[in-house]
Structures are given as C-alpha cells and as structure tokens.
Amino acid sequence: MKALGARAIGLGMVTSMALLTLDHVYADENGPAAKCTLETLKGQYLVAANGMLIPPVPLFSIPAETPPLVTAAAGYSIYNGDGTGTDYVTFTVNGINANVTSPASTKYTLSPDCTGTKTVLPSGPHFDIFVALDGDGLTAIATDNGFAVSESDRRTGSQ
C-alpha cells in the first residue's frame, strides 16, 4: 500500500511540474503570453503537401462529373514578415504537372494566438495556417470547396 501511495505522490509531482512548465509557455493572468505577429513568419519555408480535388472544384474549374483527383505539391514559400510573400511550387494532379504559376505572390494574416490565413494571389487558393510560437514551422489546410489538402512547412533560413 505504501508503494501505491508513493507512486501516486510521484505521479502528482510529475503532473504538477508539467503543468507549471506549460504555464510559462501559454498565457495566464500572472504573466505575458507568447504572441505571434506578422514578423513571426519571416524567411524561407520548405513546403510539402498532399491531398485531393473532389469535384466540383470551382477554384480550378473542375466540373462535378469528374472523378476525385490526387494532388501533391512541393516547393518553398518566402514570408517577408509584413503579411506578404512568394510561393515557388510544383503542383501535380494525378501525377501530372499542372504547370501552376510559379513564383506566385501571397498575402497572409497572423493573430496573436498564432492562427491565421494565407491566400495565393490574386484569388486563391486559400488556407488556414497554424504557426509555431517561434515561427520555425507551420501547418496549413486548404479552405476552398473541393480542394482537400494539408501541408507542413519548415523554416530553412531567413531572408
């Protein structure tokens, strides 16, 4: 019985230490929160994405009678730290190069909670983005109808 009590106390201490550590990373009423700004995203980020086009896809003018299509993308994004950027990407559909415009200008927003949006200009695709507190990486998910893709980006250098 003593061993069980000691184990419970040890588990409680480990849990308490973990919670105290998290307390310093996230906001609470006792201290400032780590916050994102547009400048959190700055530099070059490698991009890898996979997904599907599920017709109809108005963004790509794909009619409803088309079967679902597999997509993949690779490239890099440059974030300027001011809400603008540039994408360099190869995008394939069913293994065939779609010859998308590259480079392409982008714009992004970023809230203090490190969530935001990204748009490839002039009119899409559009993404919701989730940025690491230190800006070293992000994940993104497409938000246009019929464009089901997610990506993971990693900063490789500054601009």
C-alpha positions in Angstrom: 0.0 0.0 0.0 2.9 2.4 0.8 4.3 1.8 -2.7 1.0 2.7 -4.3 0.9 5.9 -2.2 4.4 6.8 -3.1 3.7 6.2 -6.8 0.6 8.4 -6.6 2.6 11.2 -5.0 5.4 10.9 -7.6 2.8 10.9 -10.4 1.2 14.0 -8.9 4.6 15.8 -8.7 5.4 14.9 -12.3 2.0 16.2 -13.4 2.4 19.4 -11.4 5.8 20.0 -12.9 4.4 19.5 -16.4 1.6 21.9 -15.8 3.9 24.5 -14.3 6.1 24.2 -17.4 3.1 24.7 -19.7 2.1 27.7 -17.6 5.3 29.5 -18.8 4.6 28.8 -22.4 1.0 29.8 -22.6 -0.8 32.9 -21.3 -2.4 33.2 -17.9 -3.4 36.0 -15.7 0.0 36.1 -14.0 2.2 36.9 -17.0 2.5 37.9 -20.6 1.6 35.4 -23.3 3.9 34.3 -26.1 2.3 36.0 -29.1 2.6 35.9 -32.9 2.9 38.9 -35.2 3.3 39.1 -38.9 7.1 39.2 -38.2 6.9 35.7 -36.7 6.8 34.4 -40.3 10.0 35.5 -42.0 12.3 33.7 -44.3 12.2 30.6 -46.4 10.0 27.6 -45.6 10.1 24.2 -47.3 6.6 23.0 -48.3 5.3 19.5 -48.8 1.6 18.9 -49.4 -0.7 16.1 -50.5 -4.5 16.0 -51.0 -7.3 15.6 -53.4 -9.6 17.6 -55.6 -13.2 16.5 -55.0 -15.4 17.8 -57.8 -16.9 20.2 -58.3 -14.0 22.4 -57.7 -14.9 26.0 -58.7 -11.4 27.3 -57.9 -9.9 25.0 -60.6 -13.0 25.0 -62.9 -13.4 21.2 -62.5 -16.9 20.0 -63.2 -19.0 17.7 -60.9 -18.9 14.7 -63.2 -15.0 14.5 -62.9 -13.8 11.7 -60.6 -11.8 12.7 -57.5 -8.2 13.6 -58.4 -5.0 13.1 -56.3 -2.8 16.1 -55.7 0.8 16.7 -54.5 2.9 19.8 -54.2 6.5 20.6 -53.3 8.4 23.9 -53.1 9.1 26.7 -50.8 7.5 29.8 -49.5 9.1 33.1 -48.7 7.5 35.1 -45.9 8.6 38.8 -45.7 7.4 39.4 -42.1 4.9 42.0 -43.3 1.9 40.0 -44.5 3.3 39.4 -48.0 5.3 36.6 -49.6 6.0 34.5 -52.6 5.4 30.8 -53.3 7.6 28.7 -55.5 5.8 25.4 -56.2 5.3 22.4 -58.4 1.7 21.1 -58.2 0.7 17.8 -59.7 -2.8 16.4 -60.3 -2.9 12.6 -60.7 0.9 12.7 -61.1 0.9 15.2 -64.0 2.5 18.6 -63.6 -0.4 21.2 -63.5 2.0 23.9 -64.5 0.7 26.4 -62.0 2.1 29.9 -62.0 5.4 29.9 -60.0 6.5 32.1 -58.4 3.2 33.4 -57.1 2.6 36.3 -54.8 0.9 35.6 -51.5 -0.6 37.5 -48.6 -1.1 36.3 -45.0 -2.6 37.3 -41.7 -1.5 36.2 -38.3 -3.3 36.6 -35.0 -1.6 36.8 -31.6 -2.7 33.2 -30.9 -0.6 32.1 -34.0 -3.5 31.2 -36.2 -4.1 33.0 -39.5 -4.8 32.8 -43.2 -2.9 32.7 -46.4 -4.1 33.5 -49.9 -2.2 32.8 -53.2 -2.9 36.0 -55.2 -4.9 37.1 -56.9 -7.8 34.9 -55.8 -6.7 31.7 -54.2 -6.3 29.0 -53.2 -6.9 30.0 -49.5 -5.5 28.3 -46.4 -6.0 28.5 -42.7 -2.5 28.5 -41.1 -1.2 27.4 -37.6 2.2 28.8 -36.8 4.8 27.6 -34.2 5.4 30.3 -31.5 9.0 30.7 -32.6 8.0 30.8 -36.3 10.1 27.8 -37.2 7.2 25.9 -38.8 3.6 26.0 -39.7 0.8 23.7 -40.9 -1.9 24.7 -43.3 -5.2 23.4 -44.6 -7.0 24.5 -47.8 -10.4 26.1 -47.2 -11.7 26.3 -50.8 -14.6 24.0 -51.7 -13.4 20.7 -53.2 -9.7 21.3 -52.5 -8.8 18.9 -49.7 -5.1 19.4 -49.0 -2.9 19.9 -45.9 0.7 20.8 -45.7 3.5 21.1 -43.2 6.2 23.8 -43.7 9.6 24.1 -42.0 11.8 27.2 -41.9 15.1 26.6 -43.6 16.7 30.1 -43.4 16.0 33.8 -43.1 15.5 36.2 -45.9 
